[in-house]
């Protein structure tokens, strides 16, 4: 929901939205979906799964950094704390990942 629309809601409506959304809820739902995918993942032969080597992942991470930096800047320009949002997303990704 964009901030203008959210701000146009009544206090009661905002309370309902706030109680039923957010980063923590998103992480929990992501875990539920990942767990639900497990039977399908487990039925796939191991030799048919392509695992990206760690050194290649490091290259992708480095190449994506300018995009991440622009996103943080964009969030800051919109009045949010982009760095805090990014760190929260990274923390929740780590918390709910099976890796």
Helices and strands as residue ranges (DSSP letters): H 3-7, H 11-19, H 23-42, G 46-48, H 54-77, H 82-96
